[in-house]
């Protein structure tokens, strides 16, 4: 199996793992903590946090 097939398959596996972990985390929060509000709060943190981190990382890369 060459690199032409390895990298796309590896990226698919990473996305599946990320989605699985995130799904389990949301289910655990929904059942154990504040039910819907824990999921909403974590979703907002992810929605705001990921672009913010990307913005500051890009700013740091451009300044160096």
N, C-alpha and C positions, 0 to 999 in steps of 0.2 A: 504494500500500500504506500503510495507516494505522498509527498507533501500536499499535492493538489487535492487529495481526498481527506488527509489527516486534519488539516486546519478547519475545514467546514464542519466535520464531524465533532471535533473538539469544541468548537464554538456552540454547536447545538447541545452538546452535553453540559456545557457550562450554563447555558440558558435554562435547560431543564432543571439542573440542580438549584439554581438561583430561584426559579419560580416555585419549586417544591419546598425549599426552605422558607420562602416568604409565605406561601400558602399555609404551611404548618404553623408558622408563627402567628398569622392572622387567626387561624382556628383556635389556637391555644389562648390567645388574648380574648377572643370572643367568648370562650367558655369559662375562663378562670378569673378574669379581672373585672372590668367594668362593662362587659358585654360589648355593645356596639360602639360606645364612646372610645374604648381603647383602640379599636380598629380605626376609627376616624382620626384619632390623634396621631397614631403611627403613620397613617396614610398621608396626613398633612405634613408631618415631619419629613417623610421620604420625598413628597412632591416639592417641598420648598428646599430641603437640605441638599439633595443631589445637584440641582442646577446651581445652588450657591457655592457648593464645593468646587464644581466645574469652573465657575466664574473666577473664583480666587486662584485656582490652580492655573488657569489660562493666563491670568494677570501676572502671576509669578513667573511663568515660563517666558512670557513676552518681555518682562523687565530684565531677565538675565541674559 
